[in-house]
Amino acid sequence: MVVSETLSADGYVTRVNGPLVEIRGLQGVAMFEVVLVGESRLAAEVVSIQDGTVSAQVYEYTGGLRVGDPSVGTGAPLVARLGPGLLGSTRDGLLRSLSGGAAWLTPGALGDGTSATSIVEANEAGTPTRSTRSRPWSFEPVAAEGDEAGPGTRLGRIVGAGSVEHRLMVPPAVTSGRVDWIAEPGELTEDSPAAVIAGQEVALFESWPVRRPRPARSRKEDAIPLATGQRVLDLLYPVRLGGAAAVPGGFGTGKTVLLQQLAKWCSADVIVYVGCGERGNELVDAMSDLAQLTDPRTGSRLADRTVVIANTSNMPVMARQASIATGMTVAEYYRDMGHDVVLLADSTSRWAEALREFSSRSGQLPAEEGFPANLASEIAAFYQRGGRFETLGGDTASITVIGAVSPPGGDMSEPVTIHTERFVRSLWSLDRDLAYSRHYPAVSWQRSFSRDADVVGNWHVAEGRANWPHDRARVISLLGEGDRLASVAELVGLSALPDHERMVLLGARLVREAFLQQSALSENDATCSTAKQLALVELVLAVHDATIELATSGVSAATIEGFDLSDVVRARDEVGPDDAEGVQAISTTVLERLRAVS
């Protein structure tokens, strides 16, 4: 059967309830198959089949869809079309292009020029779907005819597909064998064959089901930290390459700004930024910044190593659910090339709300606060797809997953936050009081944690930073003791505390103001190298030790508190992001002046 422009089909819609559509008459459909609904060919995914009734979640706006409208199966699951051109682009949750300022797509369009009708026709004919676009890409082979090749083998590179090397790898579905033919250096269109392996064509593009994790040889457990450029994260709550971190925080605490800082300055090769259900103006601001910033690693635009997947709050709700899986599939695609990838999801709460809405409409038994009973399993499956792997090609690469959580009213006991804390390695909890006092990043040292801190500390020691674990332990101890004494001082007054304890309060204040605070708008302070981080923390701890010595020698606490320590606070902003020597020079000057206090 060839589907006509009017989409004649055996299936027909019997019920429409928001994104939920029930269909009867479809024969031979399978779970998670994509079906096309209505005259506009809206994409929907089968989620249940019972007594001849197919229930599907529609990934587009269902306004105008009516009972009796036709429906047809495609014979394929929801797939992502992967290839050159992703870096630097903006896509929706189905990986359809939103580049060029487009905010909406014609219903049924796939964004790559492929019509929904052609999918059905191609599946029935047993031929691969071809894009109607034919943009040429410059191909440089590295394999040769006669070479043995299999899944993960590198065949060549695509020039001009982003600021990181785009490697053409043998897809996982291809059987191992000899390279019968490989294209000469030159331009190839998107679907032109680049090589033939044991009679199987390999093109520049491939399709992969977004629900299925891409395979790897093995998972690695070694702990190499992801450098974020944010001092509070890198020192106090580090996350390893291939780890998982969550950023819970109420409205106005700075989640989006922190994720944008990570996108700009972390040490990953590729950034996949999933804007899932957040406000469109925030995503536009992030995209504008990425387009204007120069990548210090490559010298090109920062956007050229970033893939943005946009499903903002005004887009169809179920596309949020797809966008998380699509973003992870894109991250796995670049991981298989041997790149370290960071996936930023803003926010997983909006994704969970999409799950809740659909489960409610489909009549599933609700669990806590109306979320589906499998919420914990869904969250675990998402974070589990991250990790550090040996790829099929033999490279070591990683996907670090960082998800923002937006608890309603800042309630950290709600289900999404609680379940997320169970499955992540690092928790960067944002505090409303810190944010309202203009302390940014507003990461709470009382609610945050890192399960990788010890192994990351061992890595730093092996790299020659022997003081890293000790400095971290001292900072955490000083912050905790400072919080305890601040509560006492509120009751009895600062003057009632012994001089030694007043110096602890002073030291804790210096840690907060001179080290933990970091300005995203400062040229010198937006990011911070590991060397500068250690120089700053050692400056603060040295000043704290000096004040303790002065108090012990008999100098009054009031005299020490009146000493001008503004140079210590300004050090982070007055020297460059890599200038550890500049911080050490300030430390020498301040300590000499302190020793002269009497």
Phi, psi and omega in degrees: 000129175258126183282128181274179180295337179271000176057058174293138184200162179278331182280152178214149183284132177248343181202140176230122179224086184064234179281353181270128177231133175252137188228140173238156176095353178280128182251136173076014178282158182238164175300140178068011173284146175275128173243154180252131190238136173079171179295336180275358177059053179289136180282131178220153183243130181291127180243344175200151177225120184211122176053041177083356178259125179259124174258133183223146175261126185268133184266011178226172180294128186262010177301131181093348177286134187233158172299135182097348178296148184286160177211147180215145176275151178262344183078011183221151175283178176290119184238157173252135179267111192251136179173189180296152181103352178287316181296133181085000183254166174241127183234161173267187186294342176260014179066030175271141188291132172246016183292158180083016176087002180290132178253341181225155179239154174297130180306134180091346177282149181256002174082339178255012179094356180271131178275155178297324180298322183293334176298312182296315181298318181293320179295321181289328180276350181074024180244152179291149177287135180250141176283147176281349175274154181221046179296132179278146176234143181276120185249133175236111182286150171238345175265167181226159178300136181097344178293149171280135182218150178207184180308126180094351179292136180278124181261330182177192179226152178255123182273136176082020181256024181135174183275352171251155185295126176266112184259132176273113182252155173291124182299155181299333184280351183276136179282144180296150178172191180276151174282107180285325183201145174219142185294149175287160176303136181152193184270138175232145174281171190302320185251009176290142178294135176262336180200162173233122182241117180049042178083002182252128179284140172239120180258177178292334182247153174218159177246143181218133178297128187289338181279347186255121177299139176286141187285156174218164181291311184200162176257133182259148183245007180290152188250099171247122186289148168277120177280117182263342186081359179253118190299318184296330179278313186293326182267310188273319187227065185289156174235140181278159171300126184087004178275186180225136180224151177235147181237082177278144178181147179285181181299133175084008182268354173099026180298309185296319179297319179296317178296323177295322176298320178295319179298324184281322195239353183288164190273013180287158176281320185229140177246129171247112185253114180255108175272098191251095173082005179274174182292142184295326182293328177294318180292321178297319178299316180297317180294322179295318179297316181297324181289333184267335185280144175267131180286116181295341183276327186242341182083353177262189178294143177297329180296339185286355171237026182233138171247123179255124175248112190253117167226082185283176188295340180266005178262164182308136191293322184286341175295337174298319181296322179286328187296327179295314180292322178296315179299320179293323178295319176297318178298318179295326179298314179284331173300319181295341174280353181099013182265151170273125187242142170245125175258119179252120180246118183231096003227158180290340177295319179293325175297315179295326177294326175295320176298318180295317181298316182290319180296325178293316181291330182272001175080019178289153180292120182282151174253212185300130179056028175083356178289154179295157184293338181265020182303314182299320179294321179295316180294317179298318181296324179295307182290333182293335181287347172282175178142174176250126192231158159267118185285171178298333178275359178093000177279161171255122184214169188214158167233115175261123185257124179233116183242132173278144177237130183245080182293133179301129180066015181071020182280104183282000179260007181284160193300318184297316179295314183297314181292323179297319180301332182290331192250355181260159178270334180226139177239119179251081185281127181266137186254129182296319181297319177296317181296318182289340174268012177063035173262107181235144351297139187276048182280121182282127176277358178267329183250351183272160177204165172219121178279353181256005187300319183293314182289328175293322176299319177297323178296317179296320178298317179296334178274004177097007179256074188295334183275355187302307181298322181293316179297318179298315180298320180294319180296314180296319178296318181294320178295318180295316179293324178296319178296320180295314182290330177297322177295320178294317181297328177294333181273315188254348183095147183296323184292342180278349181279148173298156182302321181301316181290328176293328176290328175295318177297319178296317179296319179295323178294320178296320177301315182293313188276325185265342184238307187288321179291143182207128184268123177287347183259358183268135178296325182271337191246355182297325175226161185213126179289164179298321180296317179292322178303311182294323177296320180293315182293325178289329173298311182297316181292324178294319177296319178299315178298321180295321180292325177297316179298319179297316180296322179293327181281357176111356177290135185291150179298323181296322179295317180293318180295334178277354179291139182284107179251021182297330178298326179294316182292324183278350185302321183296333185257350185262345178242158184295166184296342179246008190268077177290327180296323178297321177293319180295326177295319177296320179299315180300316182295313183295317181293324176296319178292324179295322182293341179275353180288137179218000000 
